[in-house]
Amino acid sequence: MVQSLRAHFHQALAAAAQSSFTTPFAVNHPWRRLASFVALAVLLMIAATIVVAFVIYAVPGMRDQLGEQGPLPESPLRLIDESSQVATFALILGALSVGILGAAALTYRRPLADFLWPGRRFDAAHLGIGVLAMACVSVVTIPVYLAMGSEWAPPVLDAQYLDRTRVIYVLTMVVGLLAGAAAEEVVCRGVLLRLTGLMTRHPLALCVINGVVFSAIHLDPDPVAFVARAVSGGVWTWAALRLGGLEFAIGAHLANNLAIAMFWEPFSEASTGQEIAWIALAPELATAVVMVVIIERLANRYVDRPPALPARAAA
């Protein structure tokens, strides 16, 4: 049993090291090119920020959310404000990610797909499986978190919020959190992974680097939350390496955020730094293990499968 797991682990590492995300493309003067990418990314992000600022200030509801910090005040219409806040964040993250992705494509003279699903087309099945897998895991862990003392206060089931606001909240969460998850995956598991893959092809090193950077950009001061996000970032990096695309990671990332925002606490509370006990890492680590197993099953079924033999010509 142990030998079999060890053999599979080494096979998976070898396969991940040969991922399309770590396939080097010809780059002259790589450090100079990297500096050019950073400079162009900054310029494009500034331009994107200016455009987004005009959009936000043209929409009163979105403009009001820029100054809000911490949980939004309670009221029957709170979920409308929550929806506006999510739409604002999604617009900002989306614009910044487009700037970074565009800078990478222009600097390295590669098509956009080379930073998203290099060498193949978009795979909707991987996206759906990612959503379903994380949704199932999120449901299973609900009693675990409740047993650990977490408060169960689903916004979508809370009667103090008007019915129509809950419908708007659900629709906005799906669209906004999809945009946000895709933006984060494009930057971290797309551009960052592709560029760090030019420096090292070791899968575990890439997972650690990507996970730490992913957690750091959230600026959450709580050490437990930092570790939890770093673990998640490492798992989504493994998914990109093994599956050759961002679809699974985007789907799982979306499902995780949706589960929190719809069935645990409103978005503004979930996005606020909170003190978390170290014991809370236990279900996070268990979730990571389950997701890696699912990723491996998916990779072995669809990615590592040897190509079919060409059909013989009819006599």
KALINFEN-V578160 format. One record per residue. N is the residue number from 1. RES is the residue in three letters. PSI is psi in whole degrees, -180 to 180 (999 if undefined). OMEGA is omega in degrees with one decimal (* if undefined). Layout:
n=[N;N]
res=[RES;RES]
psi=[PSI;PSI]
omega=[OMEGA;OMEGA]
//
This chain:
n=[1;2;3;4;5;6;7;8;9;10;11;12;13;14;15;16;17;18;19;20;21;22;23;24;25;26;27;28;29;30;31;32;33;34;35;36;37;38;39;40;41;42;43;44;45;46;47;48;49;50;51;52;53;54;55;56;57;58;59;60;61;62;63;64;65;66;67;68;69;70;71;72;73;74;75;76;77;78;79;80;81;82;83;84;85;86;87;88;89;90;91;92;93;94;95;96;97;98;99;100;101;102;103;104;105;106;107;108;109;110;111;112;113;114;115;116;117;118;119;120;121;122;123;124;125;126;127;128;129;130;131;132;133;134;135;136;137;138;139;140;141;142;143;144;145;146;147;148;149;150;151;152;153;154;155;156;157;158;159;160;161;162;163;164;165;166;167;168;169;170;171;172;173;174;175;176;177;178;179;180;181;182;183;184;185;186;187;188;189;190;191;192;193;194;195;196;197;198;199;200;201;202;203;204;205;206;207;208;209;210;211;212;213;214;215;216;217;218;219;220;221;222;223;224;225;226;227;228;229;230;231;232;233;234;235;236;237;238;239;240;241;242;243;244;245;246;247;248;249;250;251;252;253;254;255;256;257;258;259;260;261;262;263;264;265;266;267;268;269;270;271;272;273;274;275;276;277;278;279;280;281;282;283;284;285;286;287;288;289;290;291;292;293;294;295;296;297;298;299;300;301;302;303;304;305;306;307;308;309;310;311;312;313;314;315]
res=[MET;VAL;GLN;SER;LEU;ARG;ALA;HIS;PHE;HIS;GLN;ALA;LEU;ALA;ALA;ALA;ALA;GLN;SER;SER;PHE;THR;THR;PRO;PHE;ALA;VAL;ASN;HIS;PRO;TRP;ARG;ARG;LEU;ALA;SER;PHE;VAL;ALA;LEU;ALA;VAL;LEU;LEU;MET;ILE;ALA;ALA;THR;ILE;VAL;VAL;ALA;PHE;VAL;ILE;TYR;ALA;VAL;PRO;GLY;MET;ARG;ASP;GLN;LEU;GLY;GLU;GLN;GLY;PRO;LEU;PRO;GLU;SER;PRO;LEU;ARG;LEU;ILE;ASP;GLU;SER;SER;GLN;VAL;ALA;THR;PHE;ALA;LEU;ILE;LEU;GLY;ALA;LEU;SER;VAL;GLY;ILE;LEU;GLY;ALA;ALA;ALA;LEU;THR;TYR;ARG;ARG;PRO;LEU;ALA;ASP;PHE;LEU;TRP;PRO;GLY;ARG;ARG;PHE;ASP;ALA;ALA;HIS;LEU;GLY;ILE;GLY;VAL;LEU;ALA;MET;ALA;CYS;VAL;SER;VAL;VAL;THR;ILE;PRO;VAL;TYR;LEU;ALA;MET;GLY;SER;GLU;TRP;ALA;PRO;PRO;VAL;LEU;ASP;ALA;GLN;TYR;LEU;ASP;ARG;THR;ARG;VAL;ILE;TYR;VAL;LEU;THR;MET;VAL;VAL;GLY;LEU;LEU;ALA;GLY;ALA;ALA;ALA;GLU;GLU;VAL;VAL;CYS;ARG;GLY;VAL;LEU;LEU;ARG;LEU;THR;GLY;LEU;MET;THR;ARG;HIS;PRO;LEU;ALA;LEU;CYS;VAL;ILE;ASN;GLY;VAL;VAL;PHE;SER;ALA;ILE;HIS;LEU;ASP;PRO;ASP;PRO;VAL;ALA;PHE;VAL;ALA;ARG;ALA;VAL;SER;GLY;GLY;VAL;TRP;THR;TRP;ALA;ALA;LEU;ARG;LEU;GLY;GLY;LEU;GLU;PHE;ALA;ILE;GLY;ALA;HIS;LEU;ALA;ASN;ASN;LEU;ALA;ILE;ALA;MET;PHE;TRP;GLU;PRO;PHE;SER;GLU;ALA;SER;THR;GLY;GLN;GLU;ILE;ALA;TRP;ILE;ALA;LEU;ALA;PRO;GLU;LEU;ALA;THR;ALA;VAL;VAL;MET;VAL;VAL;ILE;ILE;GLU;ARG;LEU;ALA;ASN;ARG;TYR;VAL;ASP;ARG;PRO;PRO;ALA;LEU;PRO;ALA;ARG;ALA;ALA;ALA]
psi=[-52;-42;-37;-44;-41;-41;-43;-38;-46;-36;-42;-41;-43;-42;-41;-34;-22;17;152;-20;-19;6;118;142;150;121;117;138;65;-38;-36;-39;-39;-42;-39;-40;-46;-45;-45;-38;-42;-45;-45;-35;-37;-44;-43;-38;-40;-44;-45;-37;-42;-42;-46;-44;-14;-16;107;-43;-39;-38;-39;-23;-17;-33;-4;132;140;-177;141;152;148;138;163;-21;16;-39;-22;-44;-39;-42;-42;-39;-43;-43;-39;-48;-40;-40;-43;-50;-42;-44;-43;-41;-37;-40;-45;-43;-44;-40;-41;-45;-42;-43;-44;2;50;152;155;-37;-24;-16;3;-54;71;134;3;-178;166;135;101;-29;-42;-40;-48;-40;-37;-44;-50;-43;-49;-33;-44;-44;-40;-39;-43;-34;-7;-52;-28;-47;-37;-40;-25;1;5;147;131;106;71;119;-36;-12;2;116;-13;-17;137;146;-46;-31;-30;-37;-45;-41;-46;-48;-42;-38;-44;-50;-48;-44;-28;-46;-42;-44;-43;-41;-46;-39;-39;-44;-50;-55;-8;-81;-51;-46;-42;-41;-40;-25;-17;-17;-36;144;7;116;-43;-39;-41;-40;-42;-48;-48;-41;-42;-45;-43;-43;-38;-37;-12;-14;35;119;-15;125;-33;-44;-37;-48;-43;-45;-36;-40;-46;-44;-39;-40;-44;-30;-43;-40;-43;-42;-44;-31;-9;25;171;-5;-48;-46;-41;-46;-46;-41;-45;-49;-39;-47;-38;-43;-41;-50;-26;-29;-2;-58;155;156;-44;-28;-38;-29;1;137;127;152;125;138;149;-26;-23;-15;-21;-55;-29;-44;-39;-41;-42;-42;-45;-43;-38;-40;-44;-42;-43;-41;-42;-41;-43;-28;-40;-23;-48;-5;132;149;146;149;143;143;142;144;143;142;999]
omega=[-178.9;179.9;179.0;178.4;179.6;179.7;179.0;179.3;-179.8;177.3;179.8;177.6;179.6;179.7;179.6;179.0;178.5;-178.6;176.8;178.3;179.8;176.7;-175.8;169.9;-173.6;179.6;174.1;-179.8;-173.8;-178.3;176.4;178.6;178.7;177.9;177.9;178.4;-179.3;-178.8;-179.9;178.7;178.7;-179.6;-179.2;177.5;176.2;178.8;179.4;179.4;179.1;179.3;-179.4;179.6;177.5;-179.3;-176.7;-178.1;175.5;-179.1;-175.0;-177.9;179.4;-179.3;-176.8;-175.8;-176.1;-178.3;-177.0;175.1;-179.5;-178.6;177.9;-178.7;-179.9;173.4;178.3;-178.6;-176.0;-175.2;174.0;176.8;177.3;179.5;179.2;179.7;178.6;178.9;179.0;179.9;-179.8;179.2;-179.7;-179.4;179.9;-178.9;179.2;-179.6;176.7;177.9;-179.4;179.0;178.9;178.5;179.0;-178.9;-178.9;-176.7;-176.4;176.2;179.0;175.3;-179.3;-177.7;179.4;178.2;-176.8;176.9;-172.8;174.3;178.9;179.1;175.4;-178.3;-178.4;-179.7;178.6;177.6;-179.3;179.3;177.5;177.7;-176.6;-177.7;-178.6;177.2;179.2;179.0;-179.9;178.6;-178.1;-176.7;179.7;179.5;178.2;179.2;178.0;178.6;179.8;174.8;178.6;-179.2;-178.8;-178.6;-176.3;179.8;-176.0;179.3;-175.6;-176.1;179.2;176.9;-179.2;-175.3;-176.6;178.8;177.7;177.1;178.3;-179.6;-179.7;-178.8;-179.7;178.6;-178.5;-177.2;-176.4;-179.3;172.8;178.6;180.0;179.2;179.0;-179.6;-179.6;179.5;179.1;-178.0;-173.1;-178.1;177.0;-174.4;-177.5;-179.4;-179.3;-177.6;176.2;175.9;174.7;-177.1;177.2;177.5;-178.5;-174.0;-177.2;177.2;178.8;179.5;-179.3;-179.4;-177.2;-179.4;-179.2;179.2;179.2;179.9;-176.4;-176.4;176.7;174.9;177.8;-175.4;-177.1;-176.6;179.6;177.1;178.9;-179.4;-178.8;179.8;179.2;177.3;178.4;178.6;177.2;179.4;179.9;174.2;177.0;179.0;179.7;-179.8;-174.3;-175.9;175.6;-180.0;-176.1;-169.5;-178.6;-178.9;178.2;-179.1;-179.5;177.3;178.0;-177.6;178.5;-179.7;178.1;-179.3;-180.0;-173.4;-177.3;-172.8;177.4;-178.5;178.8;-173.9;-175.7;177.0;-178.9;-177.3;-179.4;179.0;-179.4;178.1;-175.7;178.5;-177.9;179.8;180.0;177.8;-176.8;177.8;177.4;179.3;177.5;176.8;179.6;179.7;179.5;-179.1;177.7;177.8;179.0;178.3;-179.7;177.1;-179.7;179.9;-179.3;-177.2;-172.1;-173.8;-176.2;-178.9;178.8;-178.4;-179.4;178.0;179.8;-179.1;178.5;178.2;-179.8;-179.2;*]
//
